[in-house]
Amino acid sequence: MHLVDRARAGDIRALARLLTLVESGSPDLRDVSADLVAHTGHAHIVGITGAPGVGKSTTTSALIKALRAEGRTVAVLAVDPSSPFSGGALLGDRVRMQDHACDPGVFIRSMASRGHLGGLSAATPQALRVLDACGFDVILVETVGVGQSEVEVMGQADTVLVLLAPGTGDAVQVAKAGILEIADIFVVNKADRDGVHNTTRELRSMISIGDRGPDAWVPEIVTTVATRAEGIEALVSTVERHRAWAARSGDLHSRRLERIRREIEALALDRLRDEFAGSRALAQRVLDGELDPYTAAQSLLD
């Protein structure tokens, strides 16, 4: 049986093999992608981002449990920082989600960022396509968590959760970094700490100054204590509410169309870079004063 057919039939080893092809950039990936595309577009992709220490992995684990209780299958793509030695995932979020390791309705994969900026891996779009085509109802994408610049998750997710914790000054940092603009839902985790009311108040104040149309989605705030699963049901309900709005308003279609457009451009640029093997020689000619950069660039395109 073909690898894609085996993965779609529930063969976990075949699914893992497909994701390995994606991460390694295998030449076989082009044919695999052609077999996958007809089966995509059904999974709800939820992005989870936020600063280190806010409880992203714990919240992800709690979401898995809540979604499985509703009978939905869940895939998790946990993007970790890369090892400087092997290039592999350094933290291994799967270690922190062992409660779900034996559940056949859950698939968890750690993927190394490999230096890619924006909190995601360059292979993320193709990996999401694999998981979507294999029939998972919900795909949770957890970003690296190395800072406040992880806005790229918006381009890959249907719904974006931005996690914060009270007493860390995250709300102010969110406003400075522009992450306020990518959040569909703010999750104030560790809500049993002091300062939760101040954090939610700051968020509401920042949300209120946003310039939105009358039918636009206004980011909602959900407080949780993920270690005790408190507020997780409310979070799942809010995620569903956002998905319903996105489907009704056309936002879901717009996001997915833009996601594919960016992926096509990225693949095209990768092909172009492979074609630019002669750019070093052209650079030397520019350095020697024989060519100007514009003429050199045009010669590559020609």
C-alpha positions as semicolon CSV with decimal commas, in nm:
position;residue;x (nm);y (nm);z (nm)
1;M;0,000;0,000;0,000
2;H;0,124;0,351;-0,081
3;L;0,275;0,546;0,211
4;V;0,000;0,811;0,202
5;D;-0,274;0,547;0,193
6;R;-0,118;0,367;0,489
7;A;-0,094;0,690;0,689
8;R;-0,456;0,779;0,611
9;A;-0,560;0,430;0,718
10;G;-0,414;0,496;1,064
11;D;-0,064;0,354;1,030
12;I;0,133;0,567;1,277
13;R;0,468;0,454;1,139
14;A;0,366;0,565;0,790
15;L;0,253;0,901;0,928
16;A;0,585;0,945;1,111
17;R;0,769;0,854;0,790
18;L;0,577;1,119;0,596
19;L;0,671;1,383;0,851
20;T;1,034;1,273;0,830
21;L;1,021;1,323;0,453
22;V;0,887;1,674;0,518
23;E;1,158;1,765;0,769
24;S;1,438;1,627;0,555
25;G;1,315;1,798;0,238
26;S;1,314;1,465;0,054
27;P;1,286;1,468;-0,328
28;D;0,988;1,233;-0,282
29;L;0,797;1,511;-0,109
30;R;0,665;1,655;-0,435
31;D;0,481;1,334;-0,528
32;V;0,360;1,288;-0,171
33;S;0,220;1,642;-0,163
34;A;0,024;1,575;-0,480
35;D;-0,136;1,270;-0,317
36;L;-0,220;1,463;0,001
37;V;-0,379;1,780;-0,134
38;A;-0,718;1,627;-0,221
39;H;-0,767;1,518;0,141
40;T;-0,691;1,847;0,317
41;G;-0,897;2,137;0,448
42;H;-1,090;1,960;0,722
43;A;-0,880;1,996;1,038
44;H;-0,911;2,298;1,264
45;I;-0,558;2,432;1,320
46;V;-0,507;2,604;1,653
47;G;-0,182;2,797;1,711
48;I;-0,051;2,830;2,066
49;T;0,217;3,090;2,134
50;G;0,355;3,297;2,419
51;A;0,668;3,371;2,617
52;P;0,866;3,097;2,793
53;G;0,723;2,982;3,124
54;V;0,357;3,070;3,063
55;G;0,256;2,704;3,046
56;K;0,213;2,638;2,674
57;S;0,288;2,265;2,693
58;T;0,072;2,219;3,002
59;T;-0,215;2,403;2,835
60;T;-0,168;2,196;2,520
61;S;-0,186;1,877;2,724
62;A;-0,503;1,997;2,899
63;L;-0,659;2,086;2,563
64;I;-0,581;1,740;2,429
65;K;-0,762;1,580;2,721
66;A;-1,067;1,806;2,682
67;L;-1,088;1,752;2,306
68;R;-1,051;1,375;2,342
69;A;-1,333;1,376;2,598
70;E;-1,549;1,517;2,319
71;G;-1,443;1,235;2,090
72;R;-1,222;1,441;1,861
73;T;-0,887;1,322;1,732
74;V;-0,592;1,550;1,797
75;A;-0,250;1,599;1,644
76;V;0,014;1,816;1,808
77;L;0,304;1,979;1,625
78;A;0,538;2,108;1,895
79;V;0,811;2,325;1,743
80;D;1,120;2,326;1,964
81;P;1,452;2,511;1,952
82;S;1,717;2,317;1,760
83;S;2,010;2,135;1,910
84;P;2,333;2,311;1,803
85;F;2,489;1,967;1,754
86;S;2,230;1,748;1,580
87;G;1,986;2,010;1,451
88;G;1,707;1,812;1,617
89;A;1,439;1,928;1,859
90;L;1,608;2,030;2,183
91;L;1,328;2,032;2,441
92;G;1,114;1,745;2,319
93;D;0,764;1,854;2,421
94;R;0,645;1,496;2,381
95;V;0,815;1,423;2,713
96;R;0,575;1,664;2,880
97;M;0,267;1,503;2,720
98;Q;0,323;1,141;2,818
99;D;-0,031;1,111;2,955
100;H;-0,152;1,088;2,595
101;A;0,125;0,867;2,455
102;C;-0,088;0,552;2,445
103;D;-0,403;0,717;2,311
104;P;-0,458;0,608;1,946
105;G;-0,659;0,926;1,888
106;V;-0,359;1,148;1,965
107;F;-0,041;1,200;1,764
108;I;0,239;1,420;1,897
109;R;0,544;1,526;1,701
110;S;0,828;1,756;1,803
111;M;0,983;1,946;1,515
112;A;1,305;2,145;1,530
113;S;1,292;2,512;1,430
114;R;1,642;2,477;1,276
115;G;1,704;2,847;1,317
116;H;1,387;2,952;1,136
117;L;1,258;3,280;1,277
118;G;0,900;3,350;1,376
119;G;0,859;3,066;1,626
120;L;0,788;2,796;1,369
121;S;0,980;2,557;1,150
122;A;1,021;2,611;0,776
123;A;0,863;2,266;0,729
124;T;0,551;2,355;0,930
125;P;0,313;2,415;0,633
126;Q;0,390;2,078;0,476
127;A;0,372;1,900;0,812
128;L;0,030;2,051;0,876
129;R;-0,086;1,930;0,535
130;V;0,022;1,575;0,623
131;L;-0,163;1,580;0,956
132;D;-0,472;1,737;0,800
133;A;-0,484;1,478;0,522
134;C;-0,454;1,197;0,775
135;G;-0,792;1,292;0,921
136;F;-0,721;1,461;1,254
137;D;-1,007;1,679;1,372
138;V;-0,787;1,934;1,550
139;I;-0,419;2,017;1,504
140;L;-0,249;2,206;1,785
141;V;0,065;2,396;1,683
142;E;0,280;2,496;1,978
143;T;0,555;2,746;1,894
144;V;0,912;2,757;2,020
145;G;0,849;3,011;2,294
146;V;1,182;3,189;2,267
147;G;1,050;3,543;2,279
148;Q;0,775;3,783;2,184
149;S;0,829;3,784;1,807
150;E;0,641;3,464;1,726
151;V;0,382;3,623;1,502
152;E;0,429;3,378;1,214
153;V;0,188;3,135;1,380
154;M;-0,098;3,357;1,261
155;G;-0,014;3,264;0,904
156;Q;-0,048;2,892;0,979
157;A;-0,343;2,874;1,220
158;D;-0,718;2,911;1,190
159;T;-0,735;3,024;1,553
160;V;-0,446;3,177;1,749
161;L;-0,411;3,151;2,126
162;V;-0,165;3,386;2,296
163;L;-0,076;3,272;2,645
164;L;0,029;3,504;2,926
165;A;0,086;3,467;3,298
166;P;0,006;3,726;3,566
167;G;0,283;3,915;3,736
168;T;0,535;3,885;3,452
169;G;0,465;4,206;3,263
170;D;0,366;4,003;2,957
171;A;0,062;4,215;2,878
172;V;0,276;4,524;2,825
173;Q;0,529;4,325;2,620
174;V;0,249;4,186;2,406
175;A;0,139;4,537;2,317
176;K;0,495;4,642;2,231
177;A;0,565;4,339;2,015
178;G;0,245;4,355;1,814
179;I;0,129;4,012;1,928
180;L;-0,193;4,178;2,039
181;E;-0,284;4,196;1,672
182;I;-0,246;3,823;1,603
183;A;-0,440;3,689;1,904
184;D;-0,790;3,558;1,852
185;I;-0,801;3,447;2,214
186;F;-0,586;3,556;2,508
187;V;-0,529;3,285;2,766
188;V;-0,421;3,415;3,105
189;N;-0,278;3,096;3,252
190;K;-0,165;3,039;3,611
191;A;-0,471;3,241;3,715
192;D;-0,429;3,127;4,075
193;R;-0,139;3,372;4,106
194;D;-0,160;3,726;4,234
195;G;-0,206;3,989;3,967
196;V;-0,448;3,804;3,741
197;H;-0,705;4,083;3,763
198;N;-0,446;4,344;3,667
199;T;-0,337;4,138;3,368
200;T;-0,691;4,088;3,239
201;R;-0,769;4,457;3,295
202;E;-0,462;4,562;3,093
203;L;-0,560;4,326;2,814
204;R;-0,917;4,454;2,802
205;S;-0,788;4,809;2,787
206;M;-0,557;4,728;2,496
207;I;-0,827;4,533;2,313
208;S;-1,070;4,823;2,347
209;I;-0,845;5,062;2,155
210;G;-0,825;4,838;1,850
211;D;-0,975;4,968;1,525
212;R;-1,220;4,700;1,408
213;G;-1,523;4,680;1,186
214;P;-1,871;4,617;1,328
215;D;-1,865;4,246;1,237
216;A;-1,503;4,182;1,332
217;W;-1,397;3,930;1,593
218;V;-1,300;4,097;1,920
219;P;-1,029;3,894;2,097
220;E;-1,165;3,719;2,404
221;I;-0,987;3,659;2,733
222;V;-1,000;3,323;2,910
223;T;-0,837;3,260;3,249
224;T;-0,702;2,913;3,317
225;V;-0,502;2,706;3,562
226;A;-0,385;2,442;3,317
227;T;-0,219;2,224;3,581
228;R;-0,566;2,166;3,731
229;A;-0,758;2,187;3,401
230;E;-0,947;2,489;3,535
231;G;-1,094;2,705;3,260
232;I;-1,003;2,456;2,985
233;E;-1,366;2,376;2,900
234;A;-1,433;2,749;2,865
235;L;-1,125;2,776;2,643
236;V;-1,243;2,494;2,415
237;S;-1,585;2,659;2,393
238;T;-1,427;2,993;2,299
239;V;-1,213;2,827;2,033
240;E;-1,524;2,671;1,884
241;R;-1,703;3,004;1,892
242;H;-1,416;3,164;1,703
243;R;-1,416;2,888;1,443
244;A;-1,790;2,932;1,386
245;W;-1,743;3,307;1,341
246;A;-1,446;3,255;1,108
247;A;-1,644;3,016;0,887
248;R;-1,947;3,247;0,883
249;S;-1,753;3,567;0,815
250;G;-1,519;3,426;0,550
251;D;-1,214;3,479;0,771
252;L;-1,140;3,106;0,771
253;H;-1,132;3,093;0,391
254;S;-0,917;3,408;0,373
255;R;-0,661;3,273;0,621
256;R;-0,633;2,939;0,445
257;L;-0,601;3,103;0,104
258;E;-0,326;3,334;0,233
259;R;-0,153;3,037;0,399
260;I;-0,135;2,849;0,070
261;R;-0,023;3,161;-0,119
262;R;0,268;3,208;0,120
263;E;0,360;2,842;0,096
264;I;0,366;2,856;-0,285
265;E;0,586;3,166;-0,274
266;A;0,823;3,005;-0,023
267;L;0,858;2,692;-0,237
268;A;0,916;2,901;-0,548
269;L;1,184;3,107;-0,370
270;D;1,356;2,788;-0,254
271;R;1,369;2,668;-0,614
272;L;1,507;3,004;-0,723
273;R;1,780;2,990;-0,459
274;D;1,886;2,654;-0,596
275;E;1,909;2,814;-0,940
276;F;2,127;3,096;-0,810
277;A;2,445;2,892;-0,792
278;G;2,624;3,152;-1,002
279;S;2,547;3,443;-0,773
280;R;2,889;3,429;-0,607
281;A;3,067;3,484;-0,937
282;L;2,832;3,772;-1,015
283;A;2,898;3,918;-0,671
284;Q;3,269;3,915;-0,748
285;R;3,205;4,104;-1,073
286;V;3,001;4,366;-0,884
287;L;3,282;4,394;-0,630
288;D;3,534;4,441;-0,914
289;G;3,321;4,716;-1,062
290;E;3,233;4,524;-1,379
291;L;2,859;4,507;-1,309
292;D;2,604;4,693;-1,104
293;P;2,380;4,491;-0,865
294;Y;2,063;4,549;-1,071
295;T;2,222;4,412;-1,389
296;A;2,362;4,117;-1,194
297;A;2,020;4,040;-1,047
298;Q;1,856;4,058;-1,389
299;S;2,113;3,821;-1,533
300;L;2,019;3,563;-1,269
301;L;1,652;3,594;-1,358
302;D;1,731;3,567;-1,728
